């Protein structure tokens, strides 16, 4: 009789264990390497006039195509989220930009597909000195 009790508890434990497991499958999203048409990009440092405020090292991406949605930017092993103002996306890189460093990678969506591209021909503008 104790063997039947053991089987009963074992079966109950297996059922309890399985009921807490997820039955979902993971899907891999394919990221397509592509280029963004009609893009203009530039870098500009914002230098604050007060000592206790940090400089901002902003990268701006202006798009002529409204169907493209920029998700984030990767620069020197750091992925940065972007903000949007009209047709311009921007982010603070957190460090000075140098065109001699690693490339800037842009993650974006177009036609409901995830895409990736290298951002080339980034213009470096003169810093803006804030009051």
N, C-alpha and C positions, 0 to 999 in steps of 0.2 A: 504494500500500500504506500510506503514511503517513496518508492520509485515513481508511482503515478503522481504523487504530490510534487516531486522534484520536476517531472516533465511539465506539469501544469504551471508551476512557477517559472520555469525556463521559457515556456511558450508565452506567458504573460509578460515577461521582461523583454522578449524579442518584439512582441507587438507594441509595447510601450515605447521601446527604442525607435522602432520604425515610424511610429506616429509622430515623433518629433523631428524626423528628418524631412528635408525639403525634396520634392520630386521635380524640381525645375532643371532645365538644361541650360548650359551657358552658351551664348551665341558669340562668335567672334565677329567683330566688325572689321570689314576690309577698308583700309585707308588707301586712297588712290593718290599717287604723286601727280601733281598737275601744276599749271601756272595760272595766276590770276591776271585776267586781262583788264586793262584800264586802271592800273594802280599807280599811285604816286606816294612815296614814303619819304619821311625826313625825321631827323633826330634833332632835339633842341633841349638844352639844359636850362632849367629855371633856377636861378641863384637868388636865394632870399636875402633881404637886407638885414635880417635879425640873426644873431648868432645861434640862438637855440632852435632854429628851424633848419631842417636838412634840405639840401638841394634835391630837385627832381630831375631825373634823367629820362625824359619822355621820348618815346618813339610814336610817331603818328603814321597811320596808314589811311590814305584817302582812296575810296573806291568810286568808280564811275558806274559800276554795275550794282544795282540794289538787290539782286538775287543772291549775291555772295554774302555769307554771314561769317565773320571772323570770330573764332572761339577763344584762341589764346596764342601767345607768342613764346617761343623758346629761345633764350639767349644765354650762352655759357652755362649749360646744364640746369637752368632754372626756367620753369614754365610760369609765365605771368598771365593772369586773366586780363582781358581788355574791357574798356568802357567804350561806349558809342555816343557820339554827338553828331547828329544828322548823318552824313555819309562818311564820317571820319571815325576810325577806331584809334584808341591811344592807350598806352600803358607806361608806367614808370619802370624802367629796367632795373632800378635799384643800384646801378653802377654806371660810370661813364661808358659811353659807346665808342668803340674804335672799329673802323672798317677792316682793320688788320686782324681782329679777333675772330673767333668762331662765327659762322654765319647765323643769321636770324632765320628761324624756322617759323612759319605761320601755319596754324591748324585752322581749317575753315570748313564750312558746309556750302554746297551748291547743289541744287536739285535733289535735296535730301540724301546726299552722299558725303561722307567724311573725306576730306582731301587735305593734302599737305604740300607746301611749297617753300622754296628758299626765297627770302626777300632780298632782291638785288637792287643796286643803284640807289642806295639810301643817301639822301643829301644831308650833310651836316650843316645846320644853320648856326649862326652866332648865338651865344647864350643870351637869355633875357635876364637882366638884373632887376629884381623886384625891390620895392621900398622896404 
